[in-house]
Amino acid sequence: MVIFSFYSGVGMLDLGFQEAGFDIVFVNEYKKEFLDSYQYARRNRYPNPPRFGYHVGDINQFLSGIEEQTLRQYIMTLRQEGELIAFIGGPPCPDFSVGGKNLGRDGENGRLAKSYVDMICRFKPDFFLFENVKGLIKTQRHREYFDELKLQLQNNGYVLSEQLLNSLSFGVPQDRDRIIMMGVGNISLLSHRVICVNNSFAFPWKSSLPYDAELVKTMNWPNTQRFAQYSRREFHYNVPIELTVEYWFRKNNVYHHSNRNDVFNVRGGLQKMQRICEGDTSRKSFKRLHRWRYSPTAAYGNNEVHLHPYRIRRISVAEAMAIQSLPIWFELPPNVSLSAKFKMIGNGVPYLMANIVAQKIRDFF
């Protein structure tokens, strides 16, 4: 199976599929610095470029003109070689996010969800993956838009399966909900045991996951504690240590990582920052993580700030990547702005979540 990736960002979703054995043959991203970072992060592990290259620009360019013809030729070539073709992508989500502008389908980013669906209907991949924030299904007017997109896909021959998933279930130290939808256009891929009802089918999204996010949230996690710089607090809690911030900081050796010094300085309010308890994530911003708890959603925009559990500073890029469960070898280039680094990490699908979903799709087919 080969993958065409759209809205790739720094490629966290792509990496999950690559590590599950899929071949990424085409990558599209609107922002050049994101795509440059995509290549930089893979320079040692995946040194060869995708077969059909990297493409910077708006996804709509592939719906007309020479770009459409070129993409169609790529797909035709692969079909002649007997390959199964998939599109994967997560259209930018600020217009659907609870903490974003909430413009929905009318927003500049909101319209890109329709563009992605138009691409799928135009080029007919054998299957596709669509991911986005939970606001797309939890807010009524956004849900109506989502249902329209689903109907368009079903009218173009796709059977669909969707599920709201939380990254905690996948072993990620972060409370992050995502709506994941898969569509299958090549019905021969589906086993005779798979029952399709009303153009929908059952996919084992939640089977055999490492954890149950809802159960995890009910566990006896530590409460807030007085902040003390460079303090030591040993783990003595009856909760999964693998879902804690500190476990991942140590696992990824964040204090020796190449992005360890990528930290925003706090220009003022240091005394106020020191008064925020370890584990106090109740405020809208300046949430101090607890070393022995999981993190709130890693969304480093709209003034969202996460403070280090036991240091007087914000978290670093290396620490943000650990919270997103990225492997220790994943690095971002030194010549990219700090704001871009945090944005591309915060926007991505947590790596472990992407990888397990990719493995499930591989095994399902």
Residue pairs with C-beta under 8 A, 6 or more apart in sequence:
1 22
1 23
1 83
1 84
1 85
1 86
1 126
1 362
1 365
2 22
2 23
2 24
2 25
2 78
2 83
2 84
2 85
2 86
3 14
3 17
3 22
3 23
3 24
3 25
3 26
3 86
3 87
3 88
4 25
4 26
4 28
4 75
4 85
4 86
4 87
4 88
4 125
5 11
5 13
5 14
5 24
5 26
5 27
5 28
5 87
5 88
5 89
6 28
6 59
6 87
6 88
6 89
6 116
6 119
7 28
7 29
7 30
7 59
7 89
7 90
7 91
7 92
7 112
7 116
8 14
8 27
8 28
8 29
8 34
8 35
8 38
8 89
9 29
9 34
9 38
9 90
9 344
9 347
9 348
10 34
10 37
10 38
10 41
10 332
10 344
10 345
10 348
11 27
11 38
11 41
11 42
11 348
12 324
12 326
12 345
12 348
12 349
12 350
12 351
12 354
13 88
13 89
13 90
13 129
13 131
13 348
13 349
13 354
14 24
14 27
14 38
14 88
14 354
15 42
15 326
15 330
15 351
15 354
15 355
16 349
16 351
16 352
16 353
16 354
16 355
16 356
16 357
16 358
17 24
17 88
17 354
17 355
17 358
18 24
18 46
19 355
19 358
20 355
20 358
20 359
20 361
20 362
21 362
22 86
22 358
22 362
23 51
24 50
25 50
25 51
25 52
25 74
25 78
26 50
26 51
26 52
26 53
26 55
26 71
26 74
27 35
27 38
27 50
27 53
27 54
27 55
28 54
28 55
28 56
28 57
28 59
28 62
29 35
29 38
29 54
29 55
29 56
30 56
30 57
30 58
30 59
31 56
31 340
32 56
33 336
33 337
33 340
34 340
34 344
35 54
35 56
36 333
36 336
37 332
37 333
37 336
37 340
37 341
37 344
38 54
39 49
39 54
40 331
40 332
40 333
41 330
41 331
41 332
44 329
45 329
52 74
59 112
59 115
59 116
59 119
60 115
61 67
62 68
62 71
62 119
63 115
63 118
63 119
63 122
68 122
71 123
72 123
75 85
75 123
75 125
78 85
79 85
84 126
84 127
84 186
84 189
84 365
85 125
85 126
86 125
86 126
86 127
86 128
86 129
87 116
87 119
87 120
87 123
87 125
87 128
87 129
88 128
88 129
89 116
89 128
89 129
89 130
89 131
90 130
90 131
90 132
90 349
91 109
91 112
91 113
91 115
91 116
91 130
91 132
92 109
92 112
92 347
93 100
93 109
93 132
93 133
93 135
93 136
93 347
94 100
94 101
94 107
94 109
94 301
95 101
95 102
95 103
95 104
95 105
95 106
95 107
95 108
95 109
95 110
96 102
96 104
96 110
96 113
96 132
96 133
96 135
96 136
96 139
96 142
97 133
97 135
97 299
98 133
98 135
98 138
98 139
99 299
99 302
99 304
100 135
100 302
101 107
102 135
102 139
103 109
103 110
104 110
104 139
104 141
104 142
104 145
105 111
105 113
105 114
105 142
105 145
110 145
113 130
113 132
113 136
113 145
113 146
113 149
114 149
116 130
117 130
117 149
117 152
117 153
120 128
120 153
120 156
120 158
120 183
121 152
121 153
121 156
124 156
124 157
124 185
125 185
126 184
126 185
126 186
126 189
127 182
127 183
127 184
127 185
127 186
127 189
127 361
127 365
128 158
128 182
128 183
128 185
129 180
129 181
129 182
129 357
129 361
130 180
130 181
130 182
130 183
131 178
131 179
131 180
131 181
131 349
132 178
132 179
133 177
133 178
133 179
134 164
134 177
134 178
134 179
135 142
136 142
136 143
136 145
136 146
136 179
137 143
137 146
137 162
137 164
137 179
146 179
150 160
150 162
150 181
153 160
153 183
154 160
154 199
156 185
157 185
158 183
158 184
158 185
158 199
159 183
159 184
159 187
159 190
159 196
159 199
159 200
159 201
160 181
160 182
160 183
160 199
160 200
160 201
161 181
161 182
161 183
161 200
161 201
161 202
161 203
161 205
162 179
162 180
162 181
162 182
163 179
163 180
163 203
163 205
163 206
164 177
164 178
164 179
164 180
165 177
165 178
165 179
165 180
165 205
165 206
165 353
165 357
166 175
166 176
166 177
166 178
166 213
166 214
167 174
167 175
167 176
167 177
167 178
167 213
167 325
167 350
167 352
167 353
168 174
168 175
168 176
168 211
168 213
168 216
168 217
168 243
168 294
169 206
169 209
169 210
169 211
169 212
169 213
169 216
170 209
170 210
170 211
170 325
170 350
170 352
170 353
170 356
171 210
171 211
171 242
171 243
171 325
171 352
172 243
172 323
172 324
172 325
172 350
172 351
172 352
172 353
173 242
173 243
173 244
173 245
173 247
173 248
173 294
173 295
173 322
173 323
173 325
174 294
174 295
174 296
174 297
174 298
174 323
174 324
174 325
174 350
175 213
175 217
175 294
175 295
175 296
175 297
176 297
176 298
176 350
177 297
178 349
178 353
180 205
180 357
182 203
182 361
184 190
184 201
189 365
190 196
190 201
194 201
194 202
195 201
195 202
203 360
203 364
204 360
204 364
205 357
205 360
209 356
210 356
211 240
211 243
216 239
216 240
216 243
216 294
219 238
219 239
219 240
220 237
220 238
220 239
221 237
221 239
221 290
221 292
221 293
221 294
222 237
222 279
222 290
222 292
222 293
223 279
224 277
224 278
224 279
224 280
224 290
225 233
225 277
225 278
225 279
225 290
226 277
226 278
227 274
227 275
227 276
227 277
227 278
227 288
227 310
228 278
228 310
229 274
229 310
229 311
229 312
230 310
230 311
231 310
233 291
233 292
233 310
235 241
235 244
235 246
235 292
237 292
239 292
241 247
241 292
243 294
244 291
244 292
244 293
244 294
245 289
245 290
245 291
245 292
245 293
245 294
245 295
245 309
245 322
245 323
246 291
246 292
246 309
248 322
248 323
248 325
249 255
249 291
249 319
249 322
251 322
251 328
252 318
252 321
252 322
252 326
252 327
252 328
253 328
254 260
254 316
254 318
254 319
254 322
255 318
257 318
257 321
257 328
257 331
258 318
258 331
258 334
259 316
259 317
259 318
259 321
259 331
259 332
259 341
260 316
260 318
261 316
262 316
262 317
262 318
262 332
262 338
262 341
263 313
263 314
263 315
263 316
263 317
263 338
264 314
264 338
264 342
265 313
266 273
266 313
266 314
270 312
273 286
273 307
273 312
274 312
276 283
276 286
276 288
276 307
277 288
278 288
278 289
278 290
278 291
278 309
278 310
279 288
279 289
279 290
279 293
279 309
280 287
280 288
281 287
281 288
281 289
281 290
281 296
284 303
285 303
285 304
285 305
286 305
286 307
287 296
287 304
287 305
287 306
287 307
288 306
288 307
288 308
288 309
289 295
289 306
289 307
289 308
289 309
289 315
290 309
291 309
291 310
295 306
295 323
296 306
298 306
298 320
298 323
298 324
298 345
298 346
299 346
300 306
300 320
300 342
300 343
300 345
300 346
301 342
301 343
301 346
304 346
305 314
306 314
306 315
306 320
307 313
307 314
307 315
308 314
308 315
308 319
315 323
317 332
317 338
317 341
317 342
317 345
320 342
320 345
320 346
321 330
321 332
321 345
324 345
324 348
324 350
324 351
325 350
325 351
325 352
325 353
326 345
326 351
327 351
330 351
332 341
332 344
332 345
